[in-house]
């Protein structure tokens, strides 16, 4: 009986937190003048005793102000810690975009990468992540294929307020900057989303612990489709809001990858 009351109380606090962040995000998105997107993600992770992490990312994303399109995706991946700082990453992404007024899009993205993790202080961390991914995009009506190689470099810093083991507390604050470079030269294919050469992103995240091995992450981000130094030249700017839920299993305290936060 006590356990059930604890669960109900926890759900109430989670719901209140989500509603508050949604209200804030809504006003932020409404104030923007460009594209606005919202996403919900489930991010399960399993940690081995020491070196391995098996991760998943299942999500849905759509335009915030219309029903023109909705995207569904899943990105299973695995990471291996080379030592206390470096790690290798690999995975496969599946994306399906359902358009209201045009042909749908199917995309497959195999990727591989490497990351470096550096603790600046006991609570303040810095991580770098580089990866290469091939993007195989298909128009589901004609099954025309477009292949693109995309490179990604991300710098992220985070500050831990409380350990994840402290239930129902604001766990961590994150700030990230990342750039993408694609070799796609076909700018006339409007049936496939994200047809551009450069993309830059700035992200701000706030995490809340639910239990010793579960947390929520709220993220606001801005992306623009030019090189990082040419913000004023961007013709496409997108603001998006994400809610991510992280259920975690395995050897949390013994695994080298647990506190690095290298999300795929």
URURHU-V243183 format. One record per run of one state. SS is the DSSP state (2 for helix, 1 for strand, 0 for the rest). FROM is the first residue (numbers start at 1). TO is the last residue. If there is no record, write none. Layout:
BEGIN
<<SS/FROM/TO> <SS/FROM/TO>>
END
This chain:
BEGIN
<<0/1/1> <2/2/31> <0/32/34> <1/35/42> <0/43/44> <1/45/47> <0/48/51> <1/52/55> <0/56/57> <1/58/63> <0/64/68> <1/69/81> <0/82/85> <1/86/99> <0/100/104> <1/105/119> <0/120/123> <1/124/139> <0/140/144> <1/145/160> <0/161/169> <1/170/182> <0/183/197> <1/198/211> <0/212/213> <1/214/224> <0/225/230> <2/231/233> <0/234/236> <1/237/250> <0/251/264>>
END
